Amino acid sequence: MTTVQLRRYDVEPGRLADFLAWFPGLAPVRAQYGFRLLFGYADDANSTFTWAVEHDGDEAEFSQVEAAYNASPERAAVFETFPACITATQVGFVRPVL
């Protein structure tokens, strides 16, 4: 079993390029905790970024590993250079329907 989390960020107008330049540094840190990035899409016209991350196990296991990841020094190091440009976030677990 795998669990997929879909994440969508609204980014300050004119700051999407800053976010996109920073974001690739996050993938290797998530990978250290068993997360796999499935995709990332930028919508320039609406200044949004949507991505999906997958982890083995159910939602409870995903959340447990994510809590460890969120508290990690590796994540903190990546966020030292975060451009602080996200104005809204939508995060939820999703399932395939097709």
Number of C-alpha atoms within 10 A of each C-alpha: 6 12 19 23 19 18 17 19 18 18 22 16 15 10 14 22 14 14 17 15 11 15 15 11 14 15 13 15 19 20 14 11 14 16 21 17 18 12 10 15 12 16 11 13 7 12 17 20 20 17 16 19 19 17 23 15 14 12 15 10 14 20 15 11 18 17 11 12 20 13 10 13 12 15 17 14 12 15 15 8 10 15 15 12 16 19 11 11 13 10 13 10 14 12 10 5 4 3
